[in-house]
């Protein structure tokens, strides 16, 4: 639970790979009964125009806000990644607005 800029690796997290996860908040991303997390594609583009797939690890409804979803994604392991990353989420052909996060 920290603010950006995010490190790619953090020693104090719950995962043995020590890779940073970030929480994104989105509307209208509920999965259909036959869909899995793989239906959601989250990608990031850095300032060098390198595109990264950010694996979705969790999708939950925010308690008390049945219209808002918390999407947890894992940052890539490319140690050269630094600066702003433009992130979009795609589900069933619909792409979200772009959000920017800072990586250090």
N, C-alpha and C positions, 0 to 999 in steps of 0.2 A: 504494500500500500504506500506508494510514493508518487511523486509527480515527475514530469519530464525535466531534463533529458534522461532517457532511460539507458542504463548500461545493457549490453547484450548478455552479459553473464552477471549473476548475483549469487554470492555465497550463502545468503540467508533466505532461501526459499524452500518450498516443500518438494522440490523435484531433484532427483539425483543428477540430472544433466546440467543444473545450475543456469539454464537459459531463462531469460526473462519472459514473463507472460504479461500481456496487457489486456485490460478490460475495455471493450468497445460497447457502446449502448446504441441500440437500434430499434426501430419500430417495424412491424410487418414482416418479421423474419421467422414466424412460427412454422415449424416443419409439418408437412402432411404426414399422415399415418404411415405411409410407405417410405418416407424419406429418412435418411440418416444425416449426421453432421457433414458427411462428404458432399451433400447437396449445396452447402454454403462454400463459396470460394472467396477467400480474403487475400488480396494481393497488395503489395507495397512497391512503390517505385522510388528509388533514391535520387539524389541530385545528379548522379552519373547516368541516369536513365536505365539502371539495372532493375529488373523486376524480380520480386521475391514472392513466393507462395508462403503465406502465413497460416500454418495448420490451425484449424479450429479445434479446440480441445473441449469446449463446453458451451452450451446454449441453455440459459435458464431465464425464466420470467423474474423480473425484479419484484420482490415481495411488496405488496401494496400498490403496485402499478401493473395491472394485468395487460397493458398495451406496450410495455417497455421490456426489451430483452437485453440480457448481459451476454456478450459474446467474448469468450476468452480465447486469445490467439497466442501462439508461441513465436517469438522473434527468431529470425534466421541465425545460423551459426557462422555467417560470413564476418570474420573479424575486421574486414576493411570497411564495413558499413558504418558510416558516421554522418551526422547532420540530419536534415529533415527527410522524412519518408512520407509520401502521399499514399494513403490507405483507402481502398474501396472494398466493399462487400457486394457480392453478386449472388442472387438466389433466383432460380427459375427465369433467367434472362434479364432480370431487373437489377440495375446497378445503383448503389447508394451514392449519396454525395461523398465527396472526397474530404477526408480529415487528414491533418498533418500531425505527426509526432516527431519528436526530436530524439535522436540516438547519439550517445557519446561513447 
